[in-house]
């Protein structure tokens, strides 16, 4: 039985566009040329497209035929050890723990993120230091998986092919050094989607060639959409997975199955399949009085262009006359859509994340739920530090899904 049938099988143009990586204008043009015509009246229904219309697209077919439940039943044949670099507040490590990995070493230099890791997992070996000061040689041959979301720095080159030693002094070098010293069976590197386009793709090519130079073969290099993996957020992350070359004959990485539906803010904040209870109260930023008044005029899912003209001019000031859509400004989220990608603060003017029905920014606990952290994961530091930790994290459920695929591959490698 397809469990998707038990849920709402109607879709908005926005959700379809996000799923297919096209613009809403594409969806509108498809309606005109007959490729995808709304079954319901778009003037009366927020979700005018029906499930049966979307089976023409592989992304939706994969979702409708989800094997997420079967994937949850993949278990490790042994205790697989995990080392994480640039660990942050633990989103990636926590998701991989849920998948079946055992963390043996985590490195992070931010003191508040380290406090969060130690508070929630006192047994984790958290090394609070700049990675350039960390020696990894004692871990050689003892690690199954090494992961890291390395901050990307531009490389300086003049048309030459760069090797391992040529990038010394960058954080990419430090992650490569850790891989070279530890020799894990598998590594996972994650980064922003924009890395694929940096310097017309040359930066990513250099990183891949260096990872291959130190003895690894790339088995996965793709941009993952968190909304496919039981995460109510439109976050995208570049995932790179490599296997040590002496193990490559046994290695086969299979992409994780998507969840059977796309979750939205209602799923994040209300009791249901994602959380047992409504989102608990927590601290959060506040709007100045006048900004709260202006935001009260923005409809659910709207932004600054939905304001009356005089308020547009007042709010946008000089930006009103500049080009560009500026769609993140005065942006109110929608109950029935996944959240926009979270940033390090919910009330930044360029990337506003206003509650869908209240005139305030999202709270820290709402932030954490959008990133699929459990409610009992306690972040340490001021609210500013907490927003930053959550905004920089990998969604827990995305990490879990990828982790299950890694467990399946490691089971094959170990026979």
C-alpha positions in Angstrom: 0.0 0.0 0.0 1.3 3.5 -0.8 1.1 5.4 2.4 1.1 8.7 0.6 -2.6 8.1 -0.2 -3.5 8.8 3.4 -2.3 12.4 3.2 -3.3 15.5 1.3 -2.6 14.7 -2.4 -2.8 18.3 -3.6 0.2 20.5 -4.4 0.9 24.2 -4.8 2.8 25.7 -7.7 5.5 26.8 -5.2 6.0 23.2 -3.9 6.2 21.8 -7.4 8.7 24.5 -8.4 10.9 23.8 -5.4 10.8 20.0 -5.9 11.7 20.3 -9.6 14.2 23.1 -9.2 12.3 25.4 -11.6 10.7 28.8 -11.2 7.0 29.4 -10.6 7.1 31.1 -14.0 7.9 27.7 -15.5 4.9 26.2 -13.8 2.7 29.0 -15.1 4.0 28.5 -18.6 3.4 24.8 -18.4 -0.2 25.6 -17.5 -0.5 27.6 -20.7 1.1 25.0 -23.0 -0.8 22.1 -21.5 2.1 20.3 -19.8 0.7 20.8 -16.3 -2.7 22.4 -16.1 -4.3 23.0 -12.6 -7.2 20.6 -12.0 -8.6 23.0 -9.3 -9.2 26.8 -9.7 -5.9 28.5 -8.6 -8.0 31.5 -7.5 -9.9 29.4 -5.0 -7.3 26.8 -4.0 -3.7 27.2 -2.8 -2.9 23.7 -4.0 -4.6 23.3 -7.4 -2.5 20.4 -8.7 -3.3 16.8 -8.0 -0.9 13.9 -7.3 -1.8 12.0 -10.5 -0.6 14.9 -12.6 2.9 14.8 -11.1 3.8 11.2 -11.9 5.4 12.4 -15.1 8.2 13.8 -13.0 10.9 11.4 -11.6 11.3 13.5 -8.4 7.6 13.0 -7.5 7.5 9.4 -8.7 10.4 8.6 -6.3 8.5 10.3 -3.5 5.2 8.5 -4.2 7.0 5.2 -4.2 9.1 5.9 -1.1 11.0 3.1 0.6 11.8 5.3 3.7 10.3 2.7 6.0 12.5 -0.1 4.6 15.5 2.3 4.8 14.9 2.8 8.5 15.4 -0.9 9.0 19.0 -0.8 7.6 21.3 -1.5 10.6 25.1 -1.7 10.9 26.7 -5.1 10.9 29.2 -3.8 13.5 29.9 -0.6 15.4 30.9 1.9 12.8 33.1 4.7 14.1 32.6 8.4 13.2 35.0 11.3 13.3 33.5 14.7 12.6 35.3 18.0 11.7 33.8 21.4 11.9 31.1 19.7 14.0 29.0 22.8 14.9 26.1 22.1 17.2 25.8 18.5 16.1 23.1 18.3 13.4 25.2 16.0 11.2 26.6 14.0 14.1 23.2 13.5 15.6 21.6 12.3 12.4 24.5 9.9 11.8 24.1 8.6 15.4 20.4 8.0 14.7 21.5 6.1 11.5 23.8 3.8 13.6 27.2 5.5 13.8 29.2 5.9 17.0 31.0 9.2 17.4 34.6 8.8 18.7 36.1 12.3 17.9 34.5 15.7 17.1 36.5 18.9 16.4 35.0 22.3 16.6 36.5 25.7 17.6 33.3 27.6 18.5 33.1 27.5 22.3 29.3 27.7 22.4 28.8 24.9 19.9 31.2 22.8 21.9 29.2 23.5 25.0 26.1 22.4 23.2 27.8 19.1 22.1 29.1 18.4 25.6 25.9 19.2 27.4 23.8 16.9 25.2 26.4 14.1 24.7 28.8 14.1 27.7 30.3 10.9 26.4 31.4 12.4 23.0 35.1 13.2 22.7 34.8 16.9 21.8 38.1 18.7 20.9 37.7 22.4 21.2 40.4 23.9 19.1 41.3 25.3 15.7 41.7 22.3 13.3 45.2 23.6 12.3 46.3 22.6 15.8 44.9 19.1 15.8 47.0 16.0 15.2 44.9 13.1 13.8 47.7 10.5 13.4 46.6 8.6 16.6 43.3 7.7 14.7 45.0 6.1 11.7 43.2 2.9 10.6 40.7 3.1 13.4 37.8 5.1 11.7 35.1 4.0 9.4 33.6 7.4 8.5 35.1 10.9 8.6 32.7 13.8 7.9 33.0 17.6 7.8 31.3 20.7 6.5 34.4 22.6 5.7 34.1 26.4 5.3 35.2 27.1 1.8 37.8 29.6 0.9 38.8 30.7 -2.6 42.0 29.4 -4.1 44.6 31.5 -5.7 45.9 30.1 -8.9 46.9 31.3 -12.4 45.6 28.6 -14.7 47.6 25.8 -13.1 46.4 22.5 -11.6 46.7 22.7 -7.9 47.7 19.7 -5.8 47.5 18.8 -2.1 50.5 20.8 -1.0 49.5 23.8 -3.1 46.4 24.5 -1.0 48.2 24.5 2.4 46.7 27.2 4.6 43.1 26.6 3.6 40.5 24.7 5.6 40.0 22.4 2.6 43.7 21.4 3.1 43.1 20.8 6.8 40.2 18.4 6.0 42.3 16.7 3.4 45.1 16.4 5.9 42.8 14.8 8.4 41.6 12.3 5.8 45.2 11.5 4.8 46.3 11.0 8.4 43.3 9.0 9.6 42.7 6.9 6.4 39.0 6.3 7.1 37.2 3.8 4.9 34.8 6.5 3.8 34.6 10.3 4.0 31.6 12.7 3.6 32.2 16.3 2.9 29.3 18.8 2.8 29.1 22.4 1.7 26.7 25.0 0.3 25.2 24.4 -3.2 27.1 27.5 -4.4 30.4 25.6 -4.3 29.3 23.9 -7.5 29.3 27.3 -9.3 32.3 28.9 -7.6 34.7 30.1 -10.3 32.6 28.2 -12.9 33.1 24.9 -11.1 36.9 25.1 -11.0 37.0 25.3 -7.2 35.1 22.1 -6.8 37.2 20.4 -9.5 40.3 21.2 -7.5 38.8 19.9 -4.3 37.8 16.6 -6.0 41.2 16.2 -7.6 43.0 16.7 -4.3 40.8 14.1 -2.6 41.5 11.7 -5.4 45.3 12.5 -5.1 45.3 11.3 -1.4 43.8 7.9 -2.2 40.0 8.2 -2.5 37.5 7.6 -5.3 34.4 9.8 -5.4 31.2 7.7 -5.4 28.7 10.5 -4.8 28.7 14.2 -5.7 25.3 15.8 -5.8 23.2 18.6 -4.3 20.6 17.2 -1.8 17.3 19.0 -1.1 16.4 18.6 2.5 12.7 18.8 1.8 12.9 15.3 0.2 14.2 13.8 3.5 11.5 14.5 6.2 12.7 18.1 6.7 10.3 21.0 6.5 12.8 23.3 4.9 14.0 24.2 1.4 17.7 23.8 2.3 20.1 22.5 -0.2 23.6 21.0 0.5 26.3 19.7 -1.7 27.3 16.2 -0.6 30.6 14.6 -1.6 31.3 11.0 -0.6 34.6 9.2 -1.2 35.8 5.6 -0.6 39.4 4.6 0.0 40.7 3.2 -3.3 41.7 -0.2 -1.8 38.0 -0.8 -0.9 36.4 0.6 -4.0 35.6 -2.8 -5.6 33.1 -3.6 -2.8 31.7 -0.1 -2.5 28.4 0.9 -4.0 26.6 4.0 -2.8 22.8 4.2 -3.3 21.1 7.5 -2.8 18.6 7.5 0.1 15.0 7.2 -0.6 13.0 10.4 -0.2 10.2 10.6 2.4 6.7 9.9 1.1 5.6 13.5 1.4 6.9 17.0 1.7 6.6 18.4 5.2 5.7 22.0 5.9 5.7 24.5 8.8 2.5 23.0 10.2 4.3 19.7 10.5 7.2 21.4 12.3 5.2 23.4 14.8 2.2 21.3 15.5 1.8 17.8 16.9 1.8 15.1 14.2 4.1 12.7 12.4 7.2 14.8 13.0 6.8 15.8 16.6 4.4 14.4 19.3 3.6 17.8 20.8 3.1 21.4 19.6 6.4 23.4 19.6 7.2 24.5 23.1 7.7 28.1 24.1 11.3 29.4 23.9 13.3 32.6 23.6 13.5 34.6 20.4 14.2 37.9 18.8 11.6 40.7 18.8 10.6 43.3 16.2 10.7 47.0 17.0 7.2 48.3 17.4 7.0 49.9 13.9 8.4 46.9 12.1 5.9 44.7 13.8 3.1 47.1 12.6 4.4 47.0 9.0 4.8 43.2 9.1 1.1 42.9 10.1 0.2 43.9 6.6 2.2 41.1 5.0 0.0 38.1 4.2 1.0 34.5 4.9 3.6 33.5 2.3 4.0 37.2 1.2 6.8 39.7 1.2 7.5 43.5 0.9 5.7 43.8 -2.5 2.5 42.7 -0.8 2.5 45.8 1.4 0.6 49.0 0.5 2.7 51.2 -1.7 3.4 53.8 1.0 4.6 51.1 3.4 6.8 49.5 0.7 8.5 52.9 0.3 8.9 53.4 4.1 10.2 49.9 4.7 12.5 49.5 1.8 13.9 53.1 1.9 16.6 53.5 -0.8 16.3 49.8 -1.9 12.8 50.5 -3.2 14.2 52.1 -6.3 16.8 49.4 -7.0 16.5 46.5 -9.3 16.1 42.8 -8.3 13.2 41.0 -6.6 14.6 41.2 -3.0 12.2 38.3 -2.2 13.7 37.8 1.3 12.8 41.2 2.6 9.7 41.5 4.8 9.2 37.8 4.1 6.5 35.9 6.0 6.5 32.1 5.9 3.6 29.9 5.0 2.0 27.2 7.1 1.5 25.0 4.1 5.0 25.2 2.6 8.4 24.2 3.9 10.4 27.0 5.4 12.9 29.0 3.4 16.5 28.1 4.2 17.3 29.3 7.7 20.1 31.7 8.2 22.1 32.7 11.3 19.3 35.1 12.5 15.6 35.2 11.7 15.2 39.0 11.5 18.0 40.0 9.1 16.5 42.5 6.6 17.6 40.6 3.5 16.5 37.2 4.8 13.5 37.8 6.9 11.9 34.7 8.5 8.6 35.9 10.0 6.2 33.5 11.7 3.3 32.6 9.3 0.5 34.1 11.4 2.1 36.0 14.3 4.0 39.3 13.8 7.4 38.2 15.2 10.5 36.3 14.1 10.7 32.6 14.6 11.8 31.5 18.1 14.9 29.4 18.7 12.8 26.3 19.3 10.9 26.9 16.0 14.3 27.2 14.3 15.5 24.0 15.8 12.4 22.1 14.7 12.7 23.3 11.1 16.2 21.7 11.2 14.6 18.6 12.8 16.5 18.7 16.0 14.7 16.8 18.8 13.1 19.1 21.5 15.4 17.7 24.1 18.5 18.9 22.3 19.6 21.9 24.4 21.6 24.6 22.8 24.0 26.6 24.9 24.8 30.3 24.8 22.8 33.5 24.2 19.8 33.5 21.8 22.1 35.1 19.2 24.6 32.2 19.5 21.8 29.6 19.5 20.3 31.0 16.2 23.8 30.9 14.7 24.4 27.3 15.8 21.0 26.1 14.4 21.3 28.2 11.2 24.7 26.7 10.4 23.6 23.1 11.1 22.9 20.2 8.7 19.2 19.1 9.2 19.2 16.0 11.4 16.8 14.0 9.2 18.9 14.7 6.1 22.0 13.4 7.9 20.0 10.4 9.0 18.9 9.5 5.5 22.4 9.8 4.1 23.7 7.9 7.1 21.5 4.9 6.3 22.9 4.8 2.8 26.4 5.0 4.2 25.6 2.1 6.6 24.4 0.0 3.7 27.6 0.7 1.8 29.9 0.0 4.7 28.0 -3.3 5.4 28.9 -4.4 1.8 32.5 -3.2 2.2 33.0 -5.2 5.4 31.3 -8.2 3.8 
